[in-house]
């Protein structure tokens, strides 16, 4: 049972790393001169969108896993 828990911890760590990368991009976007920031803005928004998609998929999978566990526990209790 340790393997699924490790996946949850690794996913949470990846979410934090994605958030830090996004924050670094926004800091760089603010500190760089306005004429050179277009590529960085696109890159930073891409990081943000990637993080949101990852978090959405992670949350959906956690909800499915939770529903499956609840279903199995109820099924086990009624036998």
C-alpha positions in Angstrom: 0.0 0.0 0.0 3.1 2.3 0.2 3.3 2.7 -3.6 0.0 4.6 -4.1 0.9 6.9 -1.1 4.3 7.6 -2.7 2.6 8.6 -5.9 0.4 11.1 -4.0 3.5 12.5 -2.3 5.4 12.7 -5.6 2.4 14.4 -7.3 2.2 17.0 -4.5 5.9 17.6 -4.9 5.6 18.1 -8.6 2.7 20.5 -8.1 5.0 22.6 -5.8 7.8 22.5 -8.3 5.4 23.6 -11.1 4.2 26.4 -8.9 7.7 27.6 -8.2 8.6 27.5 -11.9 5.5 29.6 -12.6 6.4 32.1 -9.9 10.0 32.4 -11.2 8.6 33.1 -14.6 6.4 35.8 -13.3 9.2 37.4 -11.4 11.4 37.3 -14.5 8.5 38.8 -16.5 8.2 41.7 -14.1 12.0 42.4 -13.9 12.8 42.1 -17.6 12.4 45.1 -19.9 9.0 45.4 -21.5 10.2 45.1 -25.1 11.8 41.7 -24.5 9.1 40.1 -22.4 6.7 38.7 -25.0 8.3 35.3 -25.3 8.6 35.1 -21.5 5.0 36.0 -21.0 3.9 33.2 -23.4 6.3 30.8 -21.6 5.0 31.8 -18.1 1.4 31.5 -19.2 2.2 28.0 -20.6 3.7 27.0 -17.2 0.6 28.3 -15.5 -1.7 26.4 -17.8 0.3 23.2 -17.5 0.2 23.5 -13.7 -3.6 23.9 -13.8 -4.1 21.0 -16.1 -1.9 18.8 -13.9 -3.7 19.8 -10.8 -7.1 19.2 -12.5 -6.1 15.7 -13.6 -4.6 14.9 -10.2 -7.8 16.1 -8.4 -10.0 14.1 -10.7 -7.9 11.0 -10.1 -8.0 11.5 -6.4 -11.8 11.8 -6.4 -12.1 8.6 -8.5 -9.7 6.8 -6.1 -11.7 8.0 -3.1 -15.0 7.0 -4.6 -13.6 3.5 -5.4 -12.3 3.1 -1.8 -15.7 4.2 -0.4 -17.5 1.8 -2.7 -15.2 -1.1 -1.8 -15.5 -0.4 2.0 -19.3 -0.3 1.7 -19.3 -3.4 -0.4 -17.1 -5.2 2.1 -19.3 -4.1 5.1 -22.5 -5.4 3.4 -21.2 -8.9 2.8 
